[in-house]
Amino acid sequence: MDVNLLQMSFTGGIMIVAIVVLRAILIHRMPKKTFLILWGIVLCRLLFPYELESAVSVYTLMPKGYPVMDETGQMQMSEFLPAEQQTVEVNSTGVDQPVKAAGSFPVWTVIWMIGAVLCFSYYMVSYIRGYRKYRQSLPLENELLKEWYMTHGLKRKLLVRQSDQITAPLTYGFLHPVILMPKTSDWENRRQIGYILEHEYVHIQRFDTAAKLVMVFAACIHWFNPLVWIMYILFNRDIELSCDETVIRRFGENTRAAYAKLLISMEEKKTSLAPFGSSFSKTAIEERIMAIMKIRKPSFAMIVTASAMIVSITAVFATSASSDTDAPEQIPDTEFSDGEYQKLLALKYDGYERMSVSEYQERVWKDTDTRAYNELLERFSQDDTIYNLRDVNDISGFLNNTLLPLTGEKWQAHEFSGCAVTDYPYPCDQASLEYTFTLTILDADKLTVGEYMDACDGMRRGLSNILEGRSAEELQDETEIMTRYILQQENILEKQYAAEGLKITVDGWSYTPLVNIPEEDAVAAEEWEYRESHYGTDEDYRSLLSLKTEDYQNMRLSDFNAGLLEWANADYDRMERINTDMAWEDRKVNLSEEEQLFVALTVYASGMENAKAVQSEYTGEPEEDPVFGEYTLDKSEEAGRGSAWCNMYYRFSYHIPDKSRIKVGERDRCISGMLSSIQTFWEKTSLDELLKMEKSDILAMLQSFAEDYSNDLISVSIDALQVEKMDERKIE
């Protein structure tokens, strides 16, 4: 995910604060490399414009929204300015085009560039001056150095030189490193010289000069962020602390006192090359001495703790909120981007259902008072794909049932329409009911958005449910449906969902009766079932159950599916008879529970997998994942003068990357586990709890089950668009 400079600086700053706090507490308890690693992660966060998502990111706790820059470096504030503050010109084609207002030059970009150039210039001038000064140094050779060179080899050429222009040792250069010693160095004190050379050698080994160069680059880029300068100071301190720790480890803990005395005796001065070099520094000398005296051999527990801290800090502070938390779910076959969906859902304010309609309108109109925002909403409103999903998709429902009706030009009265269709088996011509109703807002100050939404959803659901549970005989009688059900339900619904400040009217309906039911079944048409084949025979099932060997669950799925495909190809008619038995859950052959499970689960799943494989081979397209489910769960109760009901429809698919690696039993346990978990959740959750749950709660629960039963061999996916929850509570 691409991010901009301010995002990088903001998230990097948050991580800096966290590390500074931990550093203050643990600097003398953790290996010093721990904090260098953490600073390195912050540098990556500051310099690389990409984000890694994490479910444990701290940014899941805060709303997402950062200022961004467009391709020219201009802050995209025009989208958030009121329309009257934007100017418009007419181009040669006569179409209005927004143009930058006078004085809208990208000031932020210019200021940032000036600051960055000044910072870079300061450091480069310092480097050049220092480099020229130190080039005047002289080579240094003596017996001690010859011995030292023999035990301190590098692939890079390493030189030790001396200069009368410095008072403390330092290192500069990383491709051709140089240890620069003061001319006044006491080479007779072999122990002290050994400490100094080893300290500088550690800097060279670890490319600390290059690390400081990267830190300077980050500081120049983020010069406007004071937290980055705090990091700059502490980063340089921790480089020295870590180097001290390494030297003590190499010479032994009994050298700590002597090494600390050396630091105290070093009265060095900062040099103009300091940003890119490594040297003894009197900055925070007390911290260094205290750290040296507290150095201990790291225990296994300390190493594990440090590693856990690095991983935790990275996961929490160096990542962004995962997409399932922050990014809106796109609707397939639409042209809108994540950012555009985000702008739409930004109008779904926290607690907006409790706002009065007038409060909600004022806030939306204020936040969308730009040409860009209004054009985006217009595009959303004209998208047929989104409109057609208004009853089954949360985004579409919010747009078409709440946002547009309440904030459009004719918000006082909005007409809604819908259609209910029966699902009697072919060859019936289905009964259908088309309807329209109008919600008229009488008092926008008294009516809440939630009451408006409840009325819209309740009316649509109530009118659509009129045909449910009606017998085929009733559905054929247009007069019966009209007088007994439609008009009666119309009056009930208008009263049930009426609210203060709202008027509900059913404007019209059109009913098409059920026709073309076979004559022989007309008397009891509601019990009629149409089958495309005869029932499966004993011989059909015996041949199928021959595949149920003692060890079939331990067979590779690819082998079992091949056997089932061979069985199906041997006699297409028997396969169709058993498939129809399974589809209608109706058969004439008695089977044990174990045999029923084998047919309903193992054979059904493998049959779908074979069908997808054959389809893929025929079309040349990638093999589709089989869909398992399409179930509806119901729960209802009646108590006293009231009643309540709730139902849920769901389906899921699963993906097996390699059928030769997974066993039949493993596949079956995954599918049966999913079905059992969902059924158990439904049975153990009370009706009151179900009524309180939103679709998003149900979806999250199903997705958690899918994660539980997914692994490297099989992964389960919930079809979010096919998960629906409907409920209602009535008080008579």
C-alpha positions in Angstrom: 0.0 0.0 0.0 1.5 3.3 -1.0 1.7 6.0 1.7 2.8 9.6 1.8 5.5 11.5 3.6 3.3 12.7 6.4 2.0 9.2 7.1 5.5 7.9 7.2 6.6 10.6 9.6 3.5 10.3 11.8 3.7 6.5 12.2 7.5 6.6 12.6 7.1 9.2 15.3 4.6 7.0 17.2 7.2 4.2 17.2 9.9 6.6 18.3 7.9 7.5 21.3 7.3 3.9 22.2 11.0 3.1 21.9 12.1 6.1 23.9 9.8 5.0 26.8 11.2 1.4 26.7 14.7 2.7 26.4 14.4 4.8 29.5 13.2 1.7 31.4 15.3 -1.1 29.9 18.5 0.6 28.6 20.7 -1.1 31.3 18.8 -4.4 31.3 18.7 -5.4 27.6 21.6 -6.0 25.1 22.3 -2.7 23.5 21.9 -4.2 20.0 18.2 -4.5 20.9 17.7 -0.7 20.5 19.8 -0.5 17.4 17.6 -3.1 15.7 14.5 -1.1 16.8 16.0 2.1 15.5 16.7 0.3 12.2 13.0 -0.7 11.9 12.0 3.0 12.5 14.4 4.0 9.7 12.7 1.6 7.4 9.4 3.0 8.4 10.6 6.6 7.8 12.2 5.9 4.4 10.2 3.3 2.6 6.7 4.4 1.4 4.9 1.1 2.0 2.9 -0.4 4.8 2.6 -3.9 6.2 -0.8 -4.8 7.7 -1.3 -6.4 11.1 -4.3 -7.3 13.1 -2.5 -6.2 16.3 -1.4 -2.8 14.9 -2.0 0.1 17.3 -3.7 1.9 14.4 -6.6 -0.4 14.7 -7.6 1.6 17.7 -7.7 5.0 15.9 -9.5 6.3 12.9 -7.5 6.2 9.7 -7.1 9.4 7.8 -4.0 11.2 6.9 -3.4 14.3 4.8 -2.1 13.3 1.3 -0.3 14.9 -1.5 -1.1 14.6 -5.2 1.3 14.0 -8.1 2.5 17.6 -8.0 3.2 17.6 -4.3 0.1 19.8 -3.6 -1.8 18.9 -0.5 -5.2 17.6 -1.6 -7.1 20.1 0.5 -9.4 21.2 -2.4 -11.5 18.1 -1.8 -12.2 19.2 1.7 -12.7 22.9 1.1 -16.2 24.3 0.9 -17.3 24.8 -2.7 -17.4 28.6 -2.4 -13.6 28.6 -1.7 -12.8 26.9 -5.0 -12.7 28.7 -8.4 -13.8 27.3 -11.7 -12.8 28.0 -15.2 -14.5 27.0 -18.5 -12.2 25.2 -20.9 -12.4 25.3 -24.7 -15.0 22.6 -24.7 -17.3 24.5 -22.5 -17.0 22.1 -19.6 -16.4 23.5 -16.1 -13.0 22.6 -14.7 -11.8 23.3 -11.2 -8.6 25.4 -11.1 -6.3 26.3 -8.3 -7.3 29.5 -6.5 -5.0 32.4 -6.5 -2.2 31.8 -4.1 -2.7 28.1 -4.0 0.9 27.3 -4.9 2.1 24.1 -3.1 3.4 26.0 -0.1 3.9 22.9 2.0 6.0 21.3 -0.6 8.2 24.4 -1.0 8.7 24.7 2.7 9.6 21.0 3.0 12.1 21.2 0.1 13.8 24.3 1.5 14.2 22.7 5.0 15.5 19.4 3.5 18.0 21.3 1.2 19.2 23.4 4.2 19.7 20.2 6.3 21.5 18.4 3.5 23.7 21.4 2.8 24.7 21.8 6.5 25.8 18.1 6.7 27.5 18.1 3.4 29.4 21.2 4.1 30.5 19.7 7.5 31.5 16.5 5.8 33.5 18.3 3.1 35.3 20.5 5.5 36.2 17.6 7.8 37.2 15.4 4.9 39.6 18.1 3.6 41.0 18.5 7.1 41.6 14.8 7.7 43.2 14.3 4.3 46.1 16.2 5.7 46.7 13.4 8.2 49.8 11.3 8.0 50.3 7.5 7.8 51.2 5.8 11.0 53.4 2.8 11.4 54.9 1.2 14.5 55.4 -2.3 16.0 52.1 -2.2 17.9 50.2 -1.4 14.7 51.9 -4.1 12.8 50.8 -6.7 15.3 47.3 -5.2 15.4 46.9 -5.3 11.6 47.8 -9.0 11.7 44.8 -9.8 14.0 42.3 -7.3 12.6 42.0 -8.0 8.9 39.1 -6.7 6.7 38.1 -7.3 3.1 38.1 -3.5 2.8 41.4 -1.6 3.0 41.8 -0.3 6.6 44.3 2.4 7.5 45.4 4.0 10.8 46.5 7.5 10.5 47.4 10.4 12.8 46.6 14.1 12.9 47.5 17.1 15.0 44.0 18.6 14.3 42.0 16.3 16.5 42.1 15.6 20.2 40.2 12.3 20.3 40.2 9.2 18.1 37.6 8.9 15.3 36.7 6.8 12.3 35.5 8.0 9.0 34.7 6.4 5.6 33.0 3.1 5.0 34.3 1.9 1.6 37.9 2.8 2.6 37.7 3.2 6.4 40.3 5.2 8.3 41.0 5.2 12.0 42.3 8.7 12.8 44.4 9.0 16.0 45.5 12.2 17.7 49.2 13.0 17.3 49.4 13.1 21.1 48.3 9.5 21.5 50.4 7.5 24.1 51.5 4.5 22.1 53.5 3.2 25.1 50.2 2.5 26.9 49.4 -0.6 24.9 46.2 -1.4 26.9 44.7 2.0 26.3 45.6 2.0 22.6 44.2 -1.5 22.4 40.8 -0.3 23.7 40.7 2.6 21.4 41.6 0.7 18.2 39.2 -2.1 19.1 36.4 0.4 19.7 36.9 2.0 16.3 37.4 -1.4 14.6 34.0 -2.5 15.9 32.5 0.6 14.3 34.1 -0.3 11.0 33.1 -3.9 11.2 29.4 -3.0 11.7 29.4 -0.2 9.0 28.3 2.3 11.7 29.4 5.2 9.5 27.0 4.1 6.8 24.3 3.7 9.4 24.8 7.2 10.6 24.7 8.4 6.9 21.2 6.8 6.6 20.2 8.4 9.9 21.3 11.8 8.6 19.4 11.2 5.4 16.2 10.3 7.3 16.6 13.4 9.6 16.9 15.7 6.5 13.8 14.2 4.9 11.8 14.4 8.1 13.4 17.7 9.4 10.0 19.0 10.4 9.4 16.2 12.9 11.1 16.8 16.3 10.7 13.2 17.3 13.1 12.2 14.4 15.7 14.6 15.9 15.3 12.9 19.3 15.8 9.6 17.5 18.9 11.0 15.8 20.5 11.8 19.2 19.6 8.5 20.8 20.5 6.5 17.8 24.1 7.9 17.9 24.2 7.3 21.7 23.1 3.7 21.2 25.7 3.1 18.5 28.4 4.0 21.0 26.7 2.0 23.9 26.6 -1.1 21.7 30.1 -0.6 20.6 31.3 -0.3 24.2 29.4 -3.5 25.0 31.1 -5.4 22.2 34.6 -4.2 23.3 34.0 -5.2 26.9 32.8 -8.7 25.7 36.0 -9.1 23.7 38.4 -8.0 26.4 36.4 -9.5 29.3 34.2 -8.0 32.0 37.2 -7.4 34.3 38.3 -4.6 32.0 35.2 -2.5 32.6 36.8 -0.2 35.1 39.8 0.5 33.0 37.7 1.1 29.9 35.4 3.5 31.9 38.5 5.4 33.1 39.6 5.8 29.5 36.3 7.4 28.6 36.6 9.8 31.4 40.1 10.7 30.4 39.1 11.4 26.8 38.5 15.1 26.5 37.4 15.1 22.9 35.7 17.7 20.9 33.0 17.3 18.3 34.3 17.5 14.7 32.7 18.7 11.5 32.7 15.2 10.3 30.7 13.9 13.2 27.5 13.2 11.4 29.2 10.6 9.2 32.0 9.4 11.4 32.2 7.4 14.6 34.3 8.6 17.5 34.4 8.8 21.3 31.9 11.4 22.4 31.6 13.2 25.7 27.8 13.5 25.0 26.0 11.5 27.6 29.3 10.3 29.0 27.7 9.4 32.3 25.2 7.2 30.5 28.0 5.3 28.8 30.0 4.8 31.9 27.0 3.6 33.8 26.1 1.2 31.0 29.7 -0.1 30.9 29.7 -0.8 34.6 26.4 -2.7 34.3 27.4 -4.9 31.4 26.7 -8.6 32.1 26.8 -11.7 30.0 23.4 -12.0 28.3 21.3 -14.8 29.6 19.1 -17.0 27.5 16.0 -15.4 29.1 17.4 -11.9 28.3 17.9 -12.8 24.7 14.4 -14.3 24.4 12.9 -11.2 26.1 14.8 -8.8 23.8 13.7 -10.8 20.7 10.1 -10.8 21.9 10.2 -7.1 22.5 11.5 -6.4 19.0 8.8 -8.5 17.4 6.1 -7.0 19.6 7.1 -3.4 19.0 7.4 -4.0 15.3 4.0 -5.8 15.0 2.2 -3.1 17.1 3.9 0.1 16.0 5.5 -0.5 12.6 2.5 -1.9 10.9 -0.8 -0.5 9.7 -4.3 -1.7 10.6 -5.3 -4.7 8.6 -7.6 -4.3 5.6 -10.4 -6.2 7.2 -10.4 -3.4 9.9 -9.8 -0.3 7.9 -10.4 -1.0 4.3 -14.0 -1.2 3.1 -15.1 -4.3 1.3 -15.5 -3.6 -2.4 -18.5 -4.6 -4.3 -17.5 -6.8 -7.3 -17.9 -5.5 -10.8 -17.8 -1.9 -9.9 -15.2 0.7 -10.9 -14.7 2.3 -7.5 -11.4 2.2 -5.6 -10.8 1.5 -1.9 -10.3 5.3 -1.4 -13.6 6.1 -3.0 -15.4 3.5 -0.8 -13.7 4.9 2.2 -15.0 8.4 1.4 -18.5 7.0 1.1 -18.3 5.1 4.4 -16.7 8.2 6.1 -20.3 9.5 6.1 -21.4 6.6 8.3 -20.4 8.4 11.4 -20.1 6.8 14.8 -23.5 6.7 16.4 -25.1 8.3 13.3 -28.3 6.2 14.0 -28.9 8.1 17.2 -28.6 11.5 15.4 -31.7 13.4 14.4 -32.3 13.5 10.7 -31.6 17.3 10.7 -28.3 16.8 12.6 -27.2 14.1 10.2 -28.1 16.2 7.2 -26.2 19.2 8.4 -23.0 17.2 9.0 -23.2 15.4 5.7 -23.9 18.5 3.7 -21.0 20.3 5.4 -18.5 17.4 4.8 -19.5 16.9 1.2 -19.7 20.5 0.2 -17.1 20.1 -2.6 -17.5 19.4 -6.3 -15.3 16.3 -6.1 -17.4 14.8 -3.3 -20.7 15.5 -4.9 -19.5 14.0 -8.2 -18.4 10.9 -6.4 -21.8 10.5 -4.7 -23.5 11.0 -8.0 -21.4 8.2 -9.6 -22.3 5.9 -6.7 -26.0 6.7 -7.0 -26.0 5.9 -10.8 -24.2 2.5 -10.5 -26.8 -0.2 -11.3 -24.7 -3.0 -9.7 -24.6 -1.3 -6.4 -28.3 -0.3 -6.5 -29.4 -3.9 -7.2 -27.6 -5.1 -4.1 -29.4 -2.6 -1.8 -31.2 -5.3 0.1 -28.3 -7.7 0.6 -25.1 -5.6 0.8 -24.3 -3.2 3.7 -22.5 -0.6 1.6 -25.3 -0.5 -1.0 -28.0 -0.5 1.7 -26.4 2.5 3.5 -26.1 4.4 0.2 -29.5 3.7 -1.3 -31.7 3.3 1.9 -30.2 5.9 4.2 -27.6 8.4 2.8 -29.3 9.3 -0.6 -32.9 9.4 0.7 -32.0 11.6 3.7 -29.6 14.0 2.1 -30.8 14.2 -1.5 -32.6 17.2 -3.0 -36.1 15.7 -2.3 -35.3 14.3 1.1 -38.7 15.2 2.6 -40.4 12.3 0.8 -38.7 9.3 -0.7 -40.2 6.4 -2.6 -38.9 2.8 -2.2 -39.7 -0.2 -4.3 -39.2 -3.9 -4.2 -40.4 -7.2 -5.5 -41.0 -10.6 -3.8 -41.0 -13.8 -5.8 -42.0 -17.4 -4.7 -39.6 -20.3 -5.2 -41.9 -23.1 -6.2 -40.2 -25.8 -8.3 -40.1 -25.7 -12.1 -42.3 -25.7 -14.3 -44.4 -23.3 -12.2 -44.7 -19.7 -13.3 -43.8 -18.0 -10.0 -46.1 -15.7 -8.0 -44.6 -12.2 -7.6 -45.5 -9.1 -5.7 -44.2 -5.7 -6.8 -44.7 -2.9 -4.3 -43.8 0.8 -3.6 -44.0 2.7 -0.4 -43.1 6.2 0.6 -41.4 7.5 3.8 -42.4 11.2 4.4 -40.4 13.1 7.0 -42.7 15.5 8.9 -40.2 16.7 11.5 -36.5 16.2 10.8 -35.6 17.4 14.3 -37.7 14.7 16.1 -37.1 11.8 13.8 -33.8 9.9 14.2 -31.8 8.3 11.5 -32.2 4.9 13.2 -36.0 5.2 13.2 -35.9 6.0 9.5 -33.7 3.0 8.8 -35.9 0.7 10.9 -39.0 1.9 9.0 -37.4 1.4 5.6 -36.0 -2.1 6.5 -39.2 -3.2 8.3 -41.5 -2.1 5.5 -39.4 -3.8 2.8 -39.1 -7.0 4.8 -42.7 -7.1 5.8 -44.0 -6.5 2.3 -41.6 -9.1 0.9 -42.7 -11.7 3.5 -46.4 -11.5 2.5 -46.0 -14.4 0.1 -44.0 -16.6 2.5 -45.9 -19.5 4.0 -48.8 -19.2 1.5 -50.2 -22.4 0.0 -50.1 -22.9 -3.7 -53.9 -22.7 -3.7 -53.8 -19.3 -2.0 -51.1 -18.0 -4.3 -53.3 -18.8 -7.3 -56.1 -16.6 -6.0 -55.3 -13.0 -6.7 -58.4 -11.7 -4.8 -57.5 -13.8 -1.7 -53.9 -12.4 -1.7 -55.1 -8.9 -2.2 -57.8 -8.6 0.4 -56.7 -11.0 3.0 -53.0 -10.5 3.1 -51.7 -7.5 1.2 -54.2 -4.9 2.4 -54.2 -6.3 5.9 -50.4 -6.4 6.2 -50.2 -3.0 4.7 -52.2 -1.5 7.6 -50.2 -3.4 10.2 -46.8 -2.4 8.8 -47.8 1.3 8.5 -48.7 1.3 12.2 -45.9 -0.9 13.4 -43.0 1.3 11.9 -44.6 4.7 12.3 -42.5 7.1 14.4 -42.8 10.7 15.6 -42.0 12.9 12.7 -42.5 10.2 10.0 -45.4 9.2 7.8 -45.5 5.8 6.0 -47.8 5.1 3.0 -47.9 2.1 0.7 -48.4 3.6 -2.7 -49.2 0.6 -4.8 -48.6 -3.0 -5.6 -48.9 -5.4 -8.5 -49.5 -9.1 -7.9 -48.9 -11.9 -10.4 -50.5 -15.2 -9.2 -48.9 -18.7 -9.3 -49.8 -20.6 -12.5 -49.0 -23.8 -14.5 -49.2 -26.3 -11.6 -49.7 -29.9 -12.8 -53.4 -30.8 -12.7 -52.9 -34.1 -10.8 -51.3 -32.2 -7.9 -53.7 -29.2 -7.8 -55.6 -30.4 -4.7 -52.6 -30.3 -2.5 -50.3 -28.2 -4.6 -48.4 -26.9 -1.6 -47.0 -30.4 -1.0 -46.2 -31.0 -4.7 -42.6 -31.8 -5.6 -41.2 -32.1 -9.0 -38.3 -34.5 -9.6 -36.2 -34.8 -12.7 -35.4 -38.5 -12.1 -36.7 -41.5 -10.2 -35.6 -42.5 -6.7 -32.3 -44.2 -6.2 -32.5 -48.0 -6.0 -30.9 -50.5 -3.5 -28.6 -51.5 -6.3 -27.6 -47.9 -6.9 -26.7 -47.3 -3.3 -24.9 -50.7 -2.9 -22.6 -49.8 -5.8 -21.9 -46.4 -4.4 -21.2 -47.7 -0.9 -18.6 -50.1 -2.4 -16.4 -47.0 -2.4 -16.8 -46.8 1.4 -13.9 -49.1 2.1 -12.5 -49.6 5.6 -9.7 -47.1 5.1 -11.3 -44.7 2.6 -10.8 -41.8 5.0 -7.0 -42.4 4.8 -7.0 -42.4 1.0 -5.6 -39.5 -0.9 -8.4 -37.2 -2.0 -7.3 -37.3 -5.6 -7.5 -41.1 -5.6 -11.0 -41.2 -4.0 -12.3 -38.6 -6.4 -10.9 -40.5 -9.4 -12.7 -43.6 -8.1 -16.0 -41.7 -7.7 -15.7 -40.2 -11.1 -15.2 -43.6 -12.6 -18.3 -44.9 -10.8 -20.3 -41.9 -12.0 -19.2 -42.4 -15.6 -20.0 -46.1 -15.6 -23.8 -45.3 -15.2 -24.9 -41.7 -15.5 -28.6 -42.5 -14.7 -27.8 -44.0 -11.2 -25.7 -41.0 -10.4 -28.6 -38.7 -11.3 -31.0 -40.7 -9.2 -28.8 -40.5 -6.1 -28.0 -36.8 -6.8 -31.7 -36.1 -6.9 -32.3 -38.0 -3.6 -29.6 -35.9 -2.0 -31.0 -32.6 -3.4 -34.5 -33.3 -2.2 -33.3 -35.1 1.0 -35.7 -37.8 0.1 -34.9 -41.4 -0.7 -36.6 -44.9 -0.6 -33.5 -46.8 0.6 -32.7 -47.2 4.3 -29.2 -46.3 5.2 -27.3 -46.3 8.6 -26.2 -43.0 10.1 -22.7 -43.7 9.0 -23.8 -44.5 5.4 -26.0 -41.4 5.3 -23.0 -39.3 6.4 -20.8 -40.9 3.7 -23.3 -40.1 1.0 -24.3 -36.6 2.2 -20.8 -35.4 3.0 -18.0 -37.4 1.4 -19.8 -38.3 -1.9 -21.4 -34.9 -2.1 -18.2 -32.9 -1.6 -16.1 -35.1 -3.9 -18.9 -34.9 -6.5 -18.7 -31.1 -6.5 -14.9 -31.2 -6.7 -15.1 -33.6 -9.7 -17.7 -31.3 -11.4 -15.5 -28.3 -11.0 -12.5 -30.2 -12.3 -14.4 -31.4 -15.4 -15.7 -27.9 -16.0 -12.2 -26.5 -15.8 -10.9 -29.1 -18.2 -13.7 -28.3 -20.6 -13.5 -24.5 -20.5 -9.7 -24.1 -20.0 -10.4 -21.8 -17.1 -8.9 -22.2 -13.6 -10.7 -24.7 -11.4 -13.3 -23.0 -9.3 -13.7 -23.7 -5.6 -16.7 -25.9 -4.6 -19.4 -24.2 -2.7 -20.8 -26.0 0.4 -23.8 -24.8 2.3 -26.5 -22.5 1.2 -28.3 -23.1 4.4 -31.0 -21.2 6.3 -31.2 -21.4 10.1 -34.4 -20.3 11.8 -35.3 -19.5 15.4 -38.5 -18.1 16.8 -40.6 -17.9 19.9 -43.9 -16.5 21.2 -44.4 -15.3 24.7 -47.3 -13.4 26.2 -48.5 -10.8 23.7 -45.4 -10.7 21.7 -43.4 -12.8 19.2 -40.0 -12.8 17.7 -38.1 -14.6 15.0 -34.7 -14.6 13.4 -33.2 -16.5 10.5 -29.7 -16.6 8.9 -28.7 -17.7 5.5 -25.0 -18.6 4.8 -22.8 -20.5 2.4 -19.0 -21.1 2.3 -16.5 -22.4 -0.2 -13.2 -24.2 0.3 -10.0 -24.4 -1.6 -7.7 -27.4 -1.8 -4.4 -26.5 -3.6 -3.3 -30.1 -4.1 -5.7 -33.0 -3.7 -2.9 -35.5 -3.7 -1.6 -34.1 -0.4 -4.8 -34.2 1.6 -6.7 -37.3 2.8 -10.5 -37.7 2.5 -10.9 -37.7 6.2 -9.1 -34.5 6.6 -11.3 -32.8 4.1 -14.5 -34.3 5.6 -13.5 -33.2 9.2 -12.9 -29.6 7.9 -16.4 -29.4 6.3 -18.3 -31.2 9.0 -16.5 -29.1 11.6 -17.6 -25.9 9.9 -21.2 -27.1 9.7 -21.2 -28.3 13.3 -19.6 -25.1 14.7 -22.2 -22.9 12.9 -25.1 -25.1 14.0 -23.8 -25.1 17.6 -23.4 -21.3 17.6 -27.0 -20.9 16.4 -28.5 -23.4 18.9 -26.6 -22.0 21.9 -27.2 -18.4 21.2 -30.4 -17.1 22.6 -33.0 -15.4 20.4 -32.5 -12.1 22.3 -28.7 -12.3 21.6 -29.3 -13.0 18.0 -31.7 -10.1 17.6 -29.0 -7.8 19.0 -26.3 -9.0 16.6 -25.6 -7.1 13.4 -24.7 -8.8 10.1 -21.1 -7.8 10.7 -21.1 -9.7 14.0 -22.5 -12.8 12.3 -20.0 -12.5 9.5 -17.1 -12.2 12.0 -18.2 -15.3 13.8 -18.4 -17.3 10.6 -15.0 -16.1 9.5 -13.5 -17.1 12.8 -14.9 -20.6 12.3 -13.4 -20.6 8.8 -10.0 -19.7 10.2 -10.2 -22.5 12.8 -10.7 -25.1 10.1 -8.2 -23.7 7.5 -4.6 -24.9 7.2 -2.0 -25.5 4.5 -4.0 -28.3 2.9 -7.4 -26.7 2.8 -8.7 -23.2 3.3 -12.3 -22.2 4.0 -13.9 -18.9 2.8 -17.1 -17.3 3.8 -19.0 -15.6 1.0 -19.8 -12.3 2.7 -22.4 -11.3 0.1 -24.3 -14.6 0.7 -24.5 -14.2 4.5 -27.8 -12.7 5.5 -29.6 -12.2 8.9 -33.2 -11.2 9.1 -35.2 -10.7 12.3 -38.2 -9.1 13.8 -39.9 -8.6 17.1 -43.6 -8.0 17.4 -45.7 -6.8 20.3 -49.4 -7.2 19.9 
